[in-house]
Amino acid sequence: MTDNTGEQPRIQRSPKRVRAYLRGRLVADTRGPMLVWEHPYYPTYYLPAEDVQAKLRPTGETRHIDRVGDGDVHDVLVDGTVAEGAAVQFPDSSAAPGLVRLEWGAMDEWFEEDEPVYVHPRDPYKRVDVLASSRHVTVRIGGVVVADSHRPHVLFETGLPPRSYLPLTDVRMDLLRPSNRRTQCPYKGTATYWNAMIDGTEHADIAWTYRTPLPESQKIAGLACFYDERVEITIDGERQEQPRTPFS
């Protein structure tokens, strides 16, 4: 494992078997994937070239990847299906020699062992814990109480503030309207969002719910959570400072 500063990214080998598919065709199957932190938030999989089973066709272009360097862009071809510019190799990079970076979103499915994984690889240094609590949580938007609960489930996720997930019966659902937004998390699953209508003002995508979360986050199924960064939250009578996060 390396954890260098400056231009070198943090890199380590993952013990997981990793597979990528395109239109149901196997693109890569490796037992030696490398986790590369191109930025501090989460890693990306870089795969040994010999474990990429699809054909890689050079495009003649180069692409710069932060902290890794310039790589040669390739189209990915498998059984007549083409993902244009979906692979990058780094023949001159000291950080990723002999490795292939497949564009995550260009693939239809990624698997860690036999379980699908979404958005990006799971970070081995990130943990998610969900704990039942009896703390008194109050949520206000524009001075209006939109949730009041003594039955939160508190989700602790490495690198983010604790999140209070609340029973819908403790939320002013008359103030919420379903949003079209959907997001995916490799640790929790697919979230659906709500807009809040407060005194004629819409606060877009300010709360979310995981209806069918992944097994490790089952305790938050069907509960609502609000962005601490955008609302006023009081816990046991003490107003919480709004955190500064990538979601602020």
KEMARTI-960363 format. One line per 4 residues: number of its first residue (from 1); their letters; for each residue x, y, z of N, C-alpha, C. Coordinates in steps of 0.1 Angstrom, whole numbers, plus 5000, padded with zeros to 4 digits. Layout:
NUM	a	X,Y,Z,X,Y,Z,X,Y,Z  ...
***
This chain:
1	mtdn	5009,4988,5000,5000,5000,5000,5009,5012,5000  5005,5022,4992,5012,5035,4992,5002,5046,4996  5007,5056,5003,4999,5067,5008,5007,5079,5006  5010,5083,4994,5019,5094,4991,5012,5107,4990
5	tgeq	5019,5118,4992,5014,5131,4990,5018,5136,4976  5014,5148,4973,5017,5154,4960,5010,5148,4949  5017,5144,4939,5011,5139,4926,5007,5125,4927  5013,5117,4936,5010,5102,4936,4997,5099,4944
9	priq	4988,5092,4938,4976,5088,4945,4979,5077,4955  4970,5075,4964,4970,5064,4973,4965,5052,4965  4972,5041,4966,4969,5029,4958,4970,5016,4967  4961,5007,4966,4963,4994,4973,4955,4984,4966
13	rspk	4959,4972,4968,4952,4960,4961,4940,4956,4970  4929,4953,4963,4917,4948,4969,4917,4933,4969  4913,4926,4980,4912,4912,4979,4899,4906,4972  4890,4915,4968,4878,4911,4962,4879,4907,4947
17	rvra	4871,4898,4943,4869,4895,4929,4860,4906,4924  4864,4912,4912,4856,4923,4907,4853,4919,4892  4841,4921,4888,4837,4919,4874,4829,4931,4869  4830,4934,4856,4823,4945,4849,4816,4939,4837
21	ylrg	4804,4943,4835,4796,4938,4823,4791,4950,4815  4789,4947,4802,4784,4957,4792,4774,4949,4784  4761,4953,4785,4750,4947,4777,4750,4932,4780  4752,4928,4792,4752,4914,4796,4765,4906,4792
25	rlva	4774,4913,4786,4787,4906,4782,4798,4910,4792  4806,4900,4795,4817,4902,4805,4828,4910,4798  4831,4921,4805,4842,4930,4800,4855,4927,4808  4854,4925,4821,4866,4922,4829,4862,4913,4841
29	dtrg	4872,4905,4845,4870,4896,4856,4884,4895,4863  4885,4900,4874,4898,4900,4881,4897,4897,4896  4908,4890,4900,4910,4888,4915,4921,4896,4920  4925,4906,4912,4936,4915,4916,4933,4929,4913
33	pmlv	4921,4934,4916,4919,4948,4913,4927,4958,4922  4930,4969,4917,4937,4979,4925,4927,4991,4928  4927,4995,4941,4919,5007,4945,4928,5019,4944  4924,5029,4936,4932,5041,4934,4923,5053,4938
37	wehp	4928,5061,4948,4921,5073,4952,4926,5084,4944  4918,5087,4933,4920,5099,4925,4917,5112,4932  4909,5111,4942,4906,5122,4950,4903,5117,4964  4901,5125,4974,4900,5120,4988,4887,5113,4991
41	yypt	4876,5114,4983,4863,5110,4988,4860,5095,4986  4865,5088,4976,4863,5074,4974,4872,5069,4963  4875,5056,4963,4884,5050,4953,4878,5047,4940  4886,5044,4930,4882,5039,4917,4890,5026,4914
45	yylp	4883,5017,4907,4890,5004,4904,4899,5006,4892  4911,5001,4893,4920,5000,4881,4923,4985,4880  4921,4979,4868,4922,4965,4866,4934,4961,4858  4940,4949,4862,4951,4944,4854,4947,4942,4839
49	aedv	4955,4947,4830,4952,4946,4816,4949,4931,4812  4956,4922,4817,4954,4908,4813,4940,4902,4818  4933,4909,4827,4920,4905,4832,4909,4912,4825  4912,4920,4815,4902,4927,4807,4899,4918,4795
53	qakl	4887,4912,4794,4885,4903,4783,4879,4909,4771  4874,4921,4772,4869,4928,4760,4881,4933,4752  4878,4936,4739,4889,4942,4731,4889,4957,4734  4901,4962,4735,4904,4976,4737,4909,4982,4724
57	rptg	4902,4991,4718,4906,4997,4705,4911,5011,4707  4923,5014,4704,4929,5028,4707,4921,5038,4698  4918,5049,4704,4912,5060,4697,4922,5071,4692  4934,5070,4697,4944,5080,4694,4943,5093,4703
61	etrh	4934,5092,4712,4933,5104,4721,4939,5101,4735  4942,5111,4742,4947,5109,4756,4937,5116,4765  4937,5112,4778,4929,5118,4788,4937,5119,4801  4936,5131,4807,4943,5133,4820,4934,5129,4832
65	idrv	4940,5121,4840,4933,5117,4853,4941,5123,4864  4934,5131,4872,4941,5138,4883,4949,5128,4892  4961,5132,4895,4970,5124,4904,4975,5111,4898  4971,5108,4886,4976,5096,4879,4984,5099,4867
69	gdgd	4979,5109,4859,4986,5113,4847,4978,5112,4835  4985,5112,4823,4978,5111,4810,4978,5097,4806  4966,5093,4801,4965,5079,4796,4960,5078,4782  4961,5067,4776,4957,5064,4762,4942,5060,4763
73	vhdv	4933,5066,4755,4919,5063,4755,4916,5052,4746  4908,5043,4750,4904,5031,4741,4888,5030,4741  4883,5025,4730,4869,5021,4730,4869,5006,4735  4858,5003,4742,4856,4989,4747,4847,4982,4738
77	lvdg	4851,4971,4732,4843,4963,4723,4841,4949,4728  4829,4944,4729,4826,4930,4733,4814,4926,4726  4815,4915,4718,4804,4908,4711,4796,4919,4703  4802,4927,4696,4795,4937,4687,4790,4949,4694
81	tvae	4792,4950,4708,4788,4962,4715,4800,4971,4718  4798,4984,4716,4809,4993,4718,4806,5004,4728  4815,5006,4737,4814,5017,4747,4826,5026,4743  4822,5037,4737,4833,5046,4731,4840,5053,4742
85	gaav	4854,5053,4741,4862,5060,4751,4861,5056,4765  4857,5043,4768,4853,5039,4781,4865,5033,4789  4877,5032,4783,4888,5026,4789,4901,5036,4787  4909,5036,4798,4921,5044,4797,4932,5035,4803
89	qfpd	4944,5035,4795,4956,5028,4800,4967,5038,4802  4976,5035,4811,4986,5045,4815,5000,5039,4813  5005,5038,4800,5018,5031,4798,5030,5039,4804  5028,5052,4806,5040,5060,4811,5038,5065,4825
93	ssaa	5027,5059,4832,5025,5064,4846,5032,5055,4856  5039,5061,4865,5045,5053,4876,5035,5048,4886  5023,5055,4886,5013,5051,4896,5004,5039,4891  5002,5038,4878,4993,5027,4874,4998,5020,4861
97	pglv	5010,5016,4861,5015,5008,4849,5008,4995,4848  5005,4992,4835,4998,4979,4833,4984,4978,4837  4978,4989,4841,4964,4989,4846,4955,4996,4836  4942,4992,4837,4932,4997,4829,4921,5003,4838
101	rlew	4917,5016,4834,4907,5022,4841,4894,5022,4833  4884,5014,4837,4871,5014,4830,4862,5025,4835  4856,5033,4827,4847,5043,4831,4835,5036,4838  4833,5039,4850,4823,5032,4858,4809,5033,4852
105	gamd	4804,5045,4848,4791,5047,4843,4789,5041,4829  4800,5038,4822,4799,5032,4808,4796,5017,4809  4798,5011,4820,4795,4997,4822,4780,4996,4828  4774,4985,4824,4760,4983,4829,4759,4978,4843
109	ewfe	4769,4969,4847,4769,4963,4860,4783,4961,4865  4785,4963,4877,4797,4960,4884,4794,4950,4896  4803,4940,4898,4801,4931,4909,4814,4931,4917  4812,4931,4931,4822,4927,4940,4818,4914,4945
113	edep	4826,4903,4943,4822,4890,4944,4810,4887,4936  4799,4883,4943,4786,4880,4935,4775,4890,4938  4779,4902,4944,4769,4912,4947,4772,4924,4939  4761,4930,4933,4762,4942,4926,4766,4954,4935
117	vyvh	4774,4963,4929,4778,4975,4936,4776,4987,4927  4772,4998,4934,4767,5009,4926,4776,5022,4929  4776,5030,4919,4782,5044,4919,4797,5043,4919  4803,5036,4928,4818,5035,4929,4821,5023,4938
121	prdp	4834,5019,4939,4838,5008,4948,4835,5012,4962  4832,5002,4970,4831,5004,4985,4845,5007,4990  4846,5018,4998,4859,5022,5004,4862,5013,5016  4873,5005,5017,4875,4997,5028,4877,5005,5041
125	ykrv	4879,5018,5040,4881,5026,5052,4869,5034,5056  4858,5031,5050,4845,5037,5053,4836,5027,5060  4829,5031,5071,4820,5023,5078,4807,5030,5080  4796,5022,5080,4783,5027,5082,4776,5019,5093
129	dvla	4772,5026,5104,4765,5020,5115,4752,5027,5116  4741,5019,5119,4728,5025,5121,4724,5021,5135  4721,5030,5144,4718,5027,5158,4704,5033,5162  4696,5025,5168,4683,5031,5173,4686,5040,5184
133	ssrh	4678,5051,5186,4680,5061,5196,4667,5066,5202  4668,5071,5214,4656,5078,5220,4658,5093,5221  4668,5098,5214,4671,5113,5214,4659,5120,5208  4656,5132,5212,4645,5140,5207,4650,5149,5196
137	vtvr	4646,5146,5184,4650,5153,5172,4639,5161,5166  4642,5174,5164,4633,5183,5158,4639,5189,5146  4631,5189,5135,4636,5195,5122,4627,5207,5118  4634,5218,5116,4626,5230,5111,4632,5235,5098
141	iggv	4623,5240,5090,4626,5246,5077,4619,5260,5077  4627,5270,5076,4621,5284,5076,4613,5286,5088  4617,5281,5100,4611,5283,5112,4599,5274,5115  4595,5265,5105,4583,5256,5106,4588,5242,5110
145	vvad	4582,5236,5120,4586,5223,5124,4580,5213,5113  4589,5206,5107,4585,5196,5097,4587,5182,5102  4594,5180,5113,4596,5166,5119,4599,5168,5134  4593,5159,5142,4595,5159,5156,4594,5144,5161
149	shrp	4605,5139,5165,4606,5124,5168,4614,5121,5180  4610,5111,5188,4618,5105,5199,4622,5091,5195  4621,5088,5182,4624,5075,5177,4634,5075,5165  4644,5083,5165,4653,5083,5154,4662,5070,5153
153	hvlf	4666,5067,5141,4677,5058,5139,4689,5067,5134  4700,5067,5141,4711,5075,5137,4721,5068,5129  4724,5073,5117,4733,5066,5108,4747,5074,5109  4757,5066,5113,4770,5071,5114,4778,5066,5102
157	etgl	4783,5075,5093,4791,5071,5081,4804,5079,5081  4815,5071,5080,4828,5077,5080,4829,5089,5071  4833,5101,5076,4835,5112,5068,4823,5121,5066  4812,5117,5072,4800,5126,5071,4794,5128,5085
161	pprs	4786,5138,5087,4780,5140,5100,4769,5129,5103  4767,5126,5115,4756,5117,5118,4743,5121,5112  4735,5112,5107,4722,5116,5101,4711,5109,5109  4701,5117,5112,4689,5112,5119,4678,5107,5109
165	ylpl	4675,5095,5109,4664,5089,5100,4652,5088,5109  4641,5093,5104,4629,5095,5113,4617,5087,5107  4609,5081,5116,4596,5075,5111,4588,5085,5104  4581,5081,5093,4573,5090,5085,4561,5095,5093
169	tdvr	4557,5087,5103,4546,5092,5112,4550,5103,5121  4563,5106,5122,4568,5117,5129,4572,5129,5120  4568,5128,5108,4572,5139,5098,4559,5145,5092  4559,5158,5090,4548,5165,5084,4547,5162,5069
173	mdll	4542,5150,5066,4541,5146,5052,4532,5155,5044  4524,5163,5050,4515,5172,5043,4524,5184,5037  4536,5185,5042,4545,5196,5037,4554,5191,5027  4555,5178,5024,4564,5172,5015,4557,5168,5002
177	rpsn	4565,5169,4991,4560,5165,4978,4571,5156,4972  4567,5145,4965,4577,5136,4959,4585,5144,4949  4598,5141,4948,4607,5147,4938,4610,5136,4928  4614,5140,4916,4619,5130,4906,4633,5126,4908
181	rrtq	4640,5131,4917,4654,5128,4919,4656,5114,4925  4666,5107,4920,4670,5094,4925,4685,5094,4926  4691,5089,4937,4705,5087,4938,4708,5073,4943  4720,5069,4940,4725,5056,4945,4737,5057,4954
185	cpyk	4738,5048,4964,4749,5048,4973,4754,5034,4974  4767,5031,4973,4772,5018,4974,4770,5011,4987  4767,5019,4998,4765,5014,5011,4750,5013,5015  4742,5021,5009,4728,5022,5014,4718,5018,5003
189	gtat	4721,5020,4990,4711,5016,4979,4706,5028,4972  4693,5028,4968,4687,5038,4960,4678,5047,4969  4680,5060,4968,4672,5069,4976,4662,5077,4967  4650,5079,4972,4641,5088,4965,4639,5100,4974
193	ywna	4636,5111,4967,4637,5124,4974,4623,5131,4975  4623,5141,4984,4611,5149,4987,4615,5164,4986  4605,5172,4981,4606,5186,4982,4597,5191,4993  4601,5201,5000,4593,5207,5011,4587,5220,5006
197	midg	4574,5221,5008,4567,5234,5005,4564,5241,5018  4571,5252,5021,4570,5260,5033,4565,5274,5030  4553,5278,5034,4548,5291,5032,4550,5295,5017  4546,5286,5008,4547,5289,4994,4561,5288,4987
201	teha	4571,5285,4995,4584,5284,4990,4588,5269,4989  4593,5265,4977,4597,5251,4976,4612,5249,4979  4615,5240,4988,4629,5236,4991,4631,5223,4985  4638,5223,4974,4639,5211,4965,4649,5201,4971
205	diaw	4644,5188,4970,4653,5176,4973,4659,5178,4987  4651,5182,4997,4657,5184,5010,4656,5172,5019  4649,5162,5015,4648,5150,5024,4648,5138,5014  4651,5126,5020,4651,5114,5012,4648,5102,5020
209	tyrt	4644,5091,5013,4641,5079,5019,4647,5067,5011  4652,5057,5018,4656,5045,5012,4645,5035,5015  4637,5032,5004,4625,5023,5006,4630,5008,5008  4640,5004,5000,4646,4991,5000,4661,4992,5001
213	plpe	4666,4995,5012,4681,4997,5013,4688,4984,5012  4701,4985,5010,4710,4973,5010,4710,4966,5023  4713,4953,5024,4712,4946,5036,4719,4952,5048  4731,4958,5046,4738,4964,5057,4732,4977,5063
217	sqki	4722,4982,5056,4715,4994,5060,4700,4993,5062  4696,4980,5065,4682,4977,5065,4674,4985,5076  4681,4989,5086,4674,4997,5097,4669,5010,5093  4673,5016,5082,4668,5028,5077,4656,5027,5067
221	agla	4652,5015,5065,4642,5013,5054,4629,5021,5058  4624,5029,5048,4612,5036,5050,4612,5048,5059  4624,5052,5064,4626,5063,5072,4630,5076,5064  4627,5087,5069,4630,5100,5062,4642,5107,5069
225	cfyd	4651,5112,5061,4662,5120,5066,4663,5133,5058  4667,5144,5066,4668,5157,5060,4683,5161,5060  4686,5169,5050,4700,5175,5049,4702,5184,5061  4711,5179,5070,4715,5188,5081,4721,5201,5076
229	erve	4727,5200,5064,4734,5212,5059,4724,5223,5055  4711,5220,5053,4701,5229,5048,4689,5232,5057  4688,5225,5068,4677,5227,5077,4682,5230,5091  4673,5234,5100,4677,5236,5114,4673,5223,5122
233	itid	4683,5217,5128,4680,5205,5136,4683,5207,5150  4674,5203,5159,4676,5204,5173,4676,5190,5179  4686,5187,5187,4687,5173,5193,4687,5175,5208  4677,5169,5215,4676,5171,5230,4676,5185,5234
237	gerq	4669,5194,5226,4668,5208,5230,4680,5216,5226  4691,5211,5220,4702,5218,5216,4703,5219,5201  4703,5232,5196,4704,5234,5182,4718,5230,5176  4717,5222,5166,4730,5217,5160,4735,5227,5149
241	eqpr	4748,5228,5149,4755,5236,5139,4754,5229,5125  4751,5237,5115,4750,5231,5102,4764,5227,5097  4766,5214,5093,4779,5210,5090,4783,5215,5076  4796,5215,5073,4801,5218,5060,4806,5205,5054
245	tpfs	4799,5201,5043,4802,5188,5036,4801,5191,5021  4804,5180,5013,4802,5182,4998,4788,5184,4995  4778,5182,5004,4764,5184,5001,4759,5198,5006  4768,5206,5011,4764,5219,5016,4760,5228,5004
***
